[in-house]
């Protein structure tokens, strides 16, 4: 891995696919890999212009923007194959894309409840599973898969139960694949951020709610997207092979578990 500003030989530039890279944590992850000399494929679902703006801001060259609705298995396969054709392989997959839908059980009618569960599990769990299945076909020994989960996988999400369940499922899915893919030299890990300073969390982090969220951590703040990206960058590194199966908390001790 090179540091920013260092020229990396073309054959050593890794091929990275980051889902949900048009903003927030995904955009920060894309920037982190690009600053280390890697080629990045930035996936988006609907925000093509935002993804293209992020791609234009990346250091280095050879980055691409690819779109797919993670609800659509065929679109996923086409998107992943497009990345593999453009780069010749996929070295690192970061499953970052996700949705966060409020549906508290006492305040949601049955139809809304069903829709929230179906949509959230499809985008946050089944979609990443399908992306992973497709990407693994283009990985060789040394490949890395990093899933962006959430502290909600452990502490629960009373107003967004499908989100908490999807993120817990993502961790179980990743740990199962760590066992399945380890013999092939592919490691699978996860990060579990708490609240992070992104536009997706802006409403929750405003006013009294924001003060309460920042007060959950003894550090008195929430994470920056760049801090989550730094953790992903490490887990995707050659040095992190023995971390396979790991879940790395990035929540400032706002939630602790054994």
C-alpha positions as CSV (number, residue, x, y, z in Angstrom):
1,X,0.0,0.0,0.0
2,X,1.3,3.4,-0.8
3,X,0.8,6.7,0.9
4,X,-0.8,9.8,-0.7
5,X,1.4,11.4,-3.3
6,X,3.4,8.2,-4.0
7,X,3.3,6.8,-7.5
8,X,2.1,3.2,-7.5
9,X,2.9,0.9,-10.5
10,X,-0.2,0.0,-12.4
11,X,0.1,-3.7,-11.7
12,X,0.1,-2.9,-7.9
13,X,-2.9,-0.7,-7.9
14,X,-5.7,-2.7,-6.3
15,X,-9.2,-2.7,-7.7
16,X,-11.8,-1.6,-5.2
17,X,-15.6,-1.7,-5.3
18,X,-17.4,0.5,-2.8
19,X,-21.2,0.4,-2.7
20,X,-23.1,3.5,-1.7
21,X,-20.1,5.7,-2.5
22,X,-22.0,8.8,-3.6
23,X,-21.9,10.4,-0.2
24,X,-21.1,10.1,3.5
25,X,-19.1,7.1,4.7
26,X,-19.0,5.5,1.3
27,X,-17.5,8.7,-0.3
28,X,-14.9,8.9,2.5
29,X,-14.0,5.2,2.0
30,X,-13.5,5.8,-1.8
31,X,-11.2,8.8,-1.0
32,X,-9.2,6.8,1.4
33,X,-8.5,4.0,-1.1
34,X,-7.8,6.5,-3.9
35,X,-5.3,8.3,-1.7
36,X,-3.4,5.1,-1.3
37,X,-3.0,4.6,-5.0
38,X,-5.9,2.2,-5.6
39,X,-8.5,2.3,-8.5
40,X,-12.0,2.7,-7.1
41,X,-15.4,1.8,-8.6
42,X,-18.0,4.0,-6.9
43,X,-21.4,2.4,-6.9
44,X,-24.6,4.5,-6.6
45,X,-28.3,3.6,-6.6
46,X,-29.9,6.9,-7.5
47,X,-27.3,9.6,-7.0
48,X,-25.3,9.4,-10.2
49,X,-24.3,13.1,-10.2
50,X,-23.1,12.9,-6.6
51,X,-21.1,9.8,-7.4
52,X,-19.5,11.4,-10.4
53,X,-18.6,14.5,-8.3
54,X,-16.9,12.2,-5.7
55,X,-15.1,10.4,-8.4
56,X,-13.8,13.7,-9.9
57,X,-12.5,14.6,-6.4
58,X,-10.4,11.4,-6.0
59,X,-6.6,11.5,-6.3
60,X,-5.1,9.3,-9.0
61,X,-6.8,8.1,-12.2
62,X,-8.8,5.2,-13.6
63,X,-11.7,5.4,-11.2
64,X,-15.2,4.6,-12.5
65,X,-18.8,5.2,-11.5
66,X,-21.3,2.3,-11.7
67,X,-25.0,2.2,-10.9
68,X,-27.4,-0.5,-9.7
69,X,-30.5,-0.9,-7.6
70,X,-29.5,-3.4,-4.9
71,X,-33.1,-4.7,-5.0
72,X,-32.4,-6.0,-8.5
73,X,-30.2,-9.1,-8.6
74,X,-29.7,-8.9,-12.4
75,X,-28.6,-5.2,-12.1
76,X,-26.2,-6.2,-9.3
77,X,-24.6,-8.9,-11.5
78,X,-24.2,-6.5,-14.5
79,X,-22.7,-3.8,-12.3
80,X,-20.1,-6.1,-10.7
81,X,-19.2,-7.7,-14.0
82,X,-18.7,-4.2,-15.4
83,X,-16.3,-3.4,-12.6
84,X,-14.4,-6.6,-13.2
85,X,-14.1,-6.0,-16.9
86,X,-12.9,-2.4,-16.3
87,X,-10.3,-3.4,-13.7
88,X,-9.5,-6.9,-14.7
89,X,-10.4,-8.2,-11.2
90,X,-11.8,-7.1,-7.9
91,X,-9.4,-7.1,-5.0
92,X,-11.6,-5.4,-2.3
93,X,-15.3,-5.2,-1.9
94,X,-16.8,-2.7,0.6
95,X,-20.5,-3.3,1.2
96,X,-21.4,0.1,2.5
97,X,-24.8,0.9,0.9
98,X,-27.8,0.8,3.1
99,X,-31.1,2.5,4.0
100,X,-32.5,3.6,7.4
101,X,-36.3,3.6,7.7
102,X,-38.3,4.4,10.8
103,X,-41.1,2.0,11.5
104,X,-41.8,1.7,15.3
105,X,-44.1,-1.2,16.0
106,X,-46.7,0.8,17.8
107,X,-46.9,3.6,15.3
108,X,-46.8,1.8,12.0
109,X,-49.7,0.1,10.2
110,X,-49.4,-3.5,9.0
111,X,-48.8,-2.6,5.3
112,X,-46.1,0.0,6.2
113,X,-44.5,-2.5,8.6
114,X,-44.2,-5.2,5.9
115,X,-42.9,-2.7,3.4
116,X,-40.2,-1.4,5.8
117,X,-39.0,-4.9,6.5
118,X,-38.9,-6.1,2.9
119,X,-37.2,-3.0,1.6
120,X,-34.7,-2.7,4.4
121,X,-33.7,-6.4,4.4
122,X,-33.5,-6.4,0.6
123,X,-31.2,-3.4,0.4
124,X,-29.1,-3.9,3.5
125,X,-28.7,-7.7,3.6
126,X,-29.8,-9.5,0.5
127,X,-28.3,-6.9,-1.8
128,X,-24.8,-7.0,-0.2
129,X,-25.1,-10.8,-0.2
130,X,-25.7,-10.8,-4.0
131,X,-23.0,-8.2,-4.6
132,X,-20.6,-10.4,-2.6
133,X,-21.6,-13.6,-4.6
134,X,-20.8,-11.8,-7.8
135,X,-17.6,-10.1,-6.6
136,X,-16.1,-13.3,-5.3
137,X,-16.1,-14.7,-8.8
138,X,-13.5,-12.1,-9.7
139,X,-11.4,-12.3,-6.5
140,X,-8.1,-14.2,-6.0
141,X,-6.1,-15.0,-3.0
142,X,-5.5,-11.9,-0.9
143,X,-9.0,-10.6,-1.6
144,X,-10.8,-8.6,1.1
145,X,-14.5,-8.1,1.9
146,X,-15.4,-5.4,4.4
147,X,-19.0,-5.0,5.5
148,X,-20.2,-1.7,7.0
149,X,-22.6,-2.7,9.7
150,X,-23.7,-0.7,12.7
151,X,-23.7,-0.6,16.5
152,X,-27.4,-1.1,16.1
153,X,-26.7,-4.7,15.3
154,X,-25.8,-5.1,19.0
155,X,-27.8,-2.6,21.0
156,X,-31.0,-2.8,19.0
157,X,-32.9,-0.1,17.1
158,X,-36.4,0.3,18.6
159,X,-37.7,2.7,16.0
160,X,-35.9,1.0,13.1
161,X,-36.0,-2.7,14.0
162,X,-35.5,-3.9,10.4
163,X,-32.3,-1.9,10.2
164,X,-30.9,-3.4,13.4
165,X,-31.9,-6.9,12.2
166,X,-30.3,-6.3,8.8
167,X,-27.1,-5.1,10.3
168,X,-26.9,-8.1,12.7
169,X,-27.6,-10.4,9.8
170,X,-24.8,-8.7,7.8
171,X,-22.3,-9.5,10.6
172,X,-23.5,-13.2,10.7
173,X,-23.3,-13.4,7.0
174,X,-19.8,-12.0,6.9
175,X,-18.6,-14.3,9.7
176,X,-20.0,-17.3,7.8
177,X,-18.1,-16.2,4.7
178,X,-14.9,-15.7,6.7
179,X,-15.0,-19.4,7.4
180,X,-16.1,-20.3,3.8
181,X,-13.6,-18.1,2.0
182,X,-10.6,-18.3,4.3
183,X,-9.1,-21.4,2.6
184,X,-9.1,-19.3,-0.6
185,X,-7.1,-16.6,1.1
186,X,-10.0,-14.1,1.1
187,X,-10.7,-12.4,4.5
188,X,-14.1,-11.0,5.5
189,X,-14.5,-8.4,8.2
190,X,-16.9,-5.7,9.4
191,X,-16.9,-2.3,10.9
192,X,-19.8,-1.2,13.2
193,X,-20.0,2.6,13.4
194,X,-22.2,4.5,15.8
195,X,-23.7,7.8,14.7
196,X,-21.4,9.5,12.2
197,X,-21.3,13.1,10.9
198,X,-23.0,12.5,7.5
199,X,-26.0,14.1,5.7
200,X,-27.9,10.9,6.4
201,X,-27.6,11.5,10.1
202,X,-28.0,15.3,10.0
203,X,-31.5,15.4,11.4
204,X,-30.7,13.1,14.3
205,X,-27.5,15.0,15.1
206,X,-29.2,18.5,15.1
207,X,-30.3,20.3,18.3
208,X,-31.1,18.5,21.5
209,X,-31.1,15.1,19.8
210,X,-27.6,15.8,18.6
211,X,-26.4,16.8,22.0
212,X,-27.9,13.6,23.4
213,X,-26.2,11.4,20.7
214,X,-22.8,13.1,21.3
215,X,-23.3,12.6,25.0
216,X,-23.6,8.8,24.6
217,X,-19.8,8.7,24.1
218,X,-17.3,9.6,26.8
219,X,-15.5,11.4,24.0
220,X,-18.4,13.8,23.7
221,X,-18.8,13.4,20.0
222,X,-19.7,11.1,17.1
223,X,-17.4,9.7,14.5
224,X,-16.2,11.4,11.4
225,X,-16.6,9.5,8.0
226,X,-12.9,9.6,7.6
227,X,-12.4,7.7,10.9
228,X,-14.7,4.9,9.7
229,X,-12.8,4.9,6.3
230,X,-9.5,4.6,8.1
231,X,-10.8,1.4,9.8
232,X,-12.0,0.0,6.5
233,X,-8.6,0.8,4.9
234,X,-6.8,-1.2,7.6
235,X,-9.2,-4.2,7.4
236,X,-8.7,-4.3,3.7
237,X,-4.9,-4.2,4.0
238,X,-2.6,-7.2,3.5
239,X,-1.5,-6.8,7.1
240,X,-5.1,-7.5,8.3
241,X,-5.5,-11.1,7.1
242,X,-5.6,-12.5,10.6
243,X,-8.4,-10.1,11.5
244,X,-10.8,-12.1,9.3
245,X,-14.1,-12.6,11.1
246,X,-13.5,-9.4,13.1
247,X,-16.1,-6.7,13.9
248,X,-14.4,-3.4,14.6
249,X,-16.5,-1.0,16.6
250,X,-16.2,2.7,15.7
251,X,-18.6,4.2,18.2
252,X,-16.4,6.1,20.7
253,X,-17.4,3.7,23.6
254,X,-21.0,4.8,23.2
255,X,-21.9,1.1,23.3
256,X,-19.8,-1.7,24.6
257,X,-20.4,-5.5,24.3
258,X,-18.5,-8.6,25.1
